[in-house]
Amino acid sequence: MYFVPDGTKRAGFYECKCCNWRFLSELTGPRIVCPYCGEEPDMEIGPDDEMPEAREDAVLLEVIEGTEEIEQMDALLSLAITGGDPDSWI
């Protein structure tokens, strides 16, 4: 699958408020760091550097359960990215 590994039984459907990207994740928390526009902070800082801040801009829209439902949502979301043939999916 494109967003989550095969056989995933529970996934979160997220939308980033910063870049408006929608994606699936194995995480199901209410907010996570966007994998496309967000960056995990580098905790190796020097004495003059400011403490980095992790911005959790991706908001959970829905928790999807069931392998078949996740596969369908993953295929649908990947069509938007890859530009595949939607008729073959339907």
Buried (B, 14 or more C-beta within 10 A) or exposed (E): BEBBEEEBEBBBBBBBBEEEBBBBBEBBEEBBBBBEBBEEEEEEEEEEEEEEEEBBBBBBEEEBEEEEEBBEBBBEBBBEEEEEEEEEEE
